[in-house]
């Protein structure tokens, strides 16, 4: 399993991975933490885009042929760093203030809740 929270590395992994579909897969009851599962019929490995401090979401919960990118910037109005996840192929947008990470691995490497998400 490969995990990173560096924005440049995340964007590189997102660019290199040709996903057929993405779905909002895990979230806590307050929706402050979310994981987006990105997978392909052509590959065994999948990606999980994990977002914390979610503030805003727009778009569908399931996306076909996603092309995600992440932009990080400081918002002077709220005096916080903002992480914006955008799908270039749809009208999806997710903004968060606590951070973003990506995990790449086999389905069996991951749990099915945030408490058991990274099994290893």
N, C-alpha and C positions, 0 to 999 in steps of 0.2 A: 504494500500500500504506500502511496505517495501523498503527502499532505504539505500544503504551503499556505501562507497568508500574505505573501508578497504579491502586490497587485500586478506587477509586470509578469511574474511567473504564472499567476492565475490567468491573465489574458492570453499568454502564450499557450497554456494548456487548452484553454477554450478555443483558440484559433486552430490548433492542431487536431482537436477531436471533432470529427464529423458526426454529430448526433442526429438521429432520426426523430427523437422526441425528448421533450423535457416535461416534467411534472412537479408540482409542489408536492413533496413526498412526506416530509416530517414537519411538524410545527408544535410549539407548546400551546397551552390553552389560551394564553394572552396574544399569541401570534407574534411575539417579540423575537422569537428564534424560529428560523425556517431553514429547511434543507430542500434544495431543488435537485431532483434526480435527472441526470442527462444520460441517455443511453442510445445504443445503436444496435441494429440487427446484425451488423457486420463485425462487431467486436464483443469479446467477453468482458473486457473492462468497461467500467462506467465511471461517471463523475458525479460527485455530490458537491454542489455549491452551497455552503453553509453561511447563513447571514444572521447576525445578531444585532439587536437594537432596531428592529424593523419599525419604520415610521409611516411608510406609504407604499401601497401596492396598486398597480393598475394593469389590467389585462386578464387573460384567461389562465386557468390553473394547469392547462395542458397545452403545450406548444409543439407544432410540427416543424422540423428542420430548424431548430433554434441556432442563432448566431449571437451569443451573449458577449458583451464586453462590460468592463467595470471601469468607472471613472471615480477618482477620489479627489475631494476638494474641501477646503475649509469654508464653512458658511458663516460669515460675519454676523448675520442676523440672529442665529441661534448659538453662536460661539462654539460650534462643534465641527468635527470632521464628518463629512458625509460620504458614504459609499453608494454610488448609484449603479444598479445593474440594469442594463438595457438589452433587449433582443432586437437586433437590426432587421429581423424578418417579420416582426409583428409589433403591436402597440403595447408590449409588456414593459413595465418599469417597476423597480423595487428600490426604495431608498432606505438606508439604515445608518445608524450613527455609532455602533459599537464595533463593527468589523465584519470582514468577509474572509473565508478560507475555502480551499477546494481540496477534496480528497479523491484520489483515483485508485481504483482497485476492482477486485472481483466482488460480485454480489455477496458472496459468503464472508467477506471481510467486514461487513457492516451489520449492525443490529437493526431493529425495527422501531426504536424509540430513541429519544435523545439520551436517556439514561444508559442505553446499551449500544449507542451508535457506532463507536469505534471499538470493536471487540478486542482487537489485538493489543 
